[in-house]
Amino acid sequence: MPITYTKLKSGNWGVRSTEALITGQTITVTKKDGGTKTETVDKVVWSGNGVWIAATRALTTTGPSRQRSYRGTRTGCGCGSIEDTPRLSDCRSCRFENEDQ
């Protein structure tokens, strides 16, 4: 049986396994969507009846990154324009300022 996520009594997410878990162990957890995530066992919070429940620390995720990267400094305008990066979505005022440069 794969290692899966479970809600802990603390309200945080942890993992459930039918194989023994040890503090500091690196494991691969199967997510609900079928993807996987590498975690480190932080602390085994319960074990019994052939089941181990543990708190974890995240290491890596498979799949696309959800981090945003900006190519410049936002101007603060409501249109979301970026300094020195004209876009079609910029308002008239921001487009005019970028054309002056």
TIPA-777401 format. One record per residue (C-alpha): residue number from 1; residue in one letter; x, y, z. Coordinates in pm, 1 decimal, padded with zeros to 6 digits. Layout:
REM residues N
(r NUM; "A"; (X; Y; Z))
...
//
This chain:
REM residues 101
(r 1; "M"; (00000.0; 00000.0; 00000.0))
(r 2; "P"; (00142.7; 00344.5; -00089.7))
(r 3; "I"; (00218.2; 00610.6; 00170.0))
(r 4; "T"; (-00063.9; 00866.9; 00162.0))
(r 5; "Y"; (-00154.0; 01195.3; 00329.3))
(r 6; "T"; (-00377.0; 01208.6; 00635.7))
(r 7; "K"; (-00498.4; 01485.7; 00865.2))
(r 8; "L"; (-00331.2; 01483.1; 01207.7))
(r 9; "K"; (-00509.7; 01566.4; 01535.5))
(r 10; "S"; (-00314.4; 01895.3; 01537.7))
(r 11; "G"; (-00493.4; 01994.5; 01215.9))
(r 12; "N"; (-00174.0; 01970.4; 01009.4))
(r 13; "W"; (-00121.4; 01723.0; 00726.9))
(r 14; "G"; (00089.6; 01415.9; 00789.9))
(r 15; "V"; (00132.8; 01074.2; 00632.1))
(r 16; "R"; (-00010.7; 00726.5; 00683.6))
(r 17; "S"; (00188.9; 00414.5; 00601.6))
(r 18; "T"; (00159.0; 00039.4; 00641.6))
(r 19; "E"; (00540.6; 00018.3; 00640.6))
(r 20; "A"; (00749.2; 00128.9; 00940.5))
(r 21; "L"; (00843.6; 00497.8; 00942.4))
(r 22; "I"; (01150.4; 00636.8; 01119.9))
(r 23; "T"; (01225.9; 00998.5; 01214.7))
(r 24; "G"; (01452.3; 01152.4; 00949.7))
(r 25; "Q"; (01354.9; 00897.3; 00683.2))
(r 26; "T"; (01294.7; 01031.9; 00330.2))
(r 27; "I"; (00973.0; 00895.3; 00181.0))
(r 28; "T"; (00769.0; 00930.2; -00138.1))
(r 29; "V"; (00405.5; 01013.5; -00070.0))
(r 30; "T"; (00132.5; 00943.9; -00325.3))
(r 31; "K"; (-00105.7; 01238.0; -00361.4))
(r 32; "K"; (-00478.9; 01209.4; -00429.2))
(r 33; "D"; (-00428.3; 01313.1; -00794.4))
(r 34; "G"; (-00173.1; 01032.7; -00844.3))
(r 35; "G"; (00131.4; 01261.3; -00832.5))
(r 36; "T"; (00406.4; 01213.4; -00577.5))
(r 37; "K"; (00588.3; 01431.2; -00329.8))
(r 38; "T"; (00911.7; 01365.6; -00143.7))
(r 39; "E"; (00888.0; 01429.8; 00229.2))
(r 40; "T"; (01104.1; 01374.9; 00536.2))
(r 41; "V"; (00952.0; 01212.7; 00843.9))
(r 42; "D"; (00972.5; 01473.9; 01119.5))
(r 43; "K"; (00816.2; 01266.1; 01396.4))
(r 44; "V"; (00617.2; 00944.0; 01422.5))
(r 45; "V"; (00305.8; 01052.3; 01613.1))
(r 46; "W"; (00132.9; 00712.5; 01636.2))
(r 47; "S"; (00182.3; 00349.9; 01541.3))
(r 48; "G"; (-00026.5; 00040.7; 01598.3))
(r 49; "N"; (-00217.9; -00234.3; 01418.5))
(r 50; "G"; (00037.6; -00228.2; 01134.6))
(r 51; "V"; (-00010.4; 00145.0; 01064.6))
(r 52; "W"; (00229.8; 00438.7; 01118.0))
(r 53; "I"; (00116.7; 00803.2; 01129.3))
(r 54; "A"; (00386.2; 01071.1; 01105.6))
(r 55; "A"; (00435.3; 01446.1; 01081.1))
(r 56; "T"; (00656.4; 01549.9; 00786.8))
(r 57; "R"; (00873.4; 01823.4; 00637.9))
(r 58; "A"; (00834.6; 01884.0; 00261.1))
(r 59; "L"; (01140.1; 01848.5; 00035.4))
(r 60; "T"; (01033.2; 01846.9; -00330.7))
(r 61; "T"; (00728.9; 01813.1; -00551.1))
(r 62; "T"; (00696.7; 01652.5; -00892.7))
(r 63; "G"; (00521.8; 01854.3; -01160.6))
(r 64; "P"; (00524.3; 02221.8; -01254.2))
(r 65; "S"; (00642.8; 02481.4; -01007.6))
(r 66; "R"; (00385.0; 02720.1; -00872.9))
(r 67; "Q"; (00633.5; 02995.2; -00794.5))
(r 68; "R"; (00581.7; 03328.5; -00963.9))
(r 69; "S"; (00866.1; 03525.9; -01108.0))
(r 70; "Y"; (00843.1; 03890.0; -01202.7))
(r 71; "R"; (01062.6; 04042.5; -01467.9))
(r 72; "G"; (01070.8; 04384.9; -01309.7))
(r 73; "T"; (00926.9; 04622.7; -01056.1))
(r 74; "R"; (00554.7; 04688.4; -01054.3))
(r 75; "T"; (00459.3; 05053.9; -01111.1))
(r 76; "G"; (00179.0; 05045.3; -00856.1))
(r 77; "C"; (-00086.1; 05123.3; -01115.9))
(r 78; "G"; (-00409.7; 04926.4; -01104.3))
(r 79; "C"; (-00342.9; 04784.7; -01452.1))
(r 80; "G"; (-00052.5; 04579.0; -01311.9))
(r 81; "S"; (00210.6; 04731.9; -01537.5))
(r 82; "I"; (00580.3; 04658.6; -01487.4))
(r 83; "E"; (00849.3; 04926.5; -01528.6))
(r 84; "D"; (01028.8; 04909.3; -01865.9))
(r 85; "T"; (00809.6; 04615.5; -01979.7))
(r 86; "P"; (00522.8; 04744.0; -02195.0))
(r 87; "R"; (00230.2; 04503.9; -02243.9))
(r 88; "L"; (-00102.1; 04523.8; -02423.2))
(r 89; "S"; (-00280.7; 04502.9; -02086.9))
(r 90; "D"; (-00116.7; 04826.6; -01961.9))
(r 91; "C"; (-00348.3; 05125.6; -01924.9))
(r 92; "R"; (-00311.8; 05427.6; -02156.4))
(r 93; "S"; (-00113.7; 05625.9; -01900.3))
(r 94; "C"; (00141.1; 05347.5; -01842.4))
(r 95; "R"; (00177.8; 05284.1; -02216.9))
(r 96; "F"; (00247.1; 05654.0; -02269.0))
(r 97; "E"; (00514.8; 05658.1; -01996.0))
(r 98; "N"; (00689.1; 05352.6; -02144.6))
(r 99; "E"; (00689.5; 05512.0; -02493.8))
(r 100; "D"; (00875.3; 05815.1; -02357.7))
(r 101; "Q"; (01174.6; 05601.8; -02259.5))
//
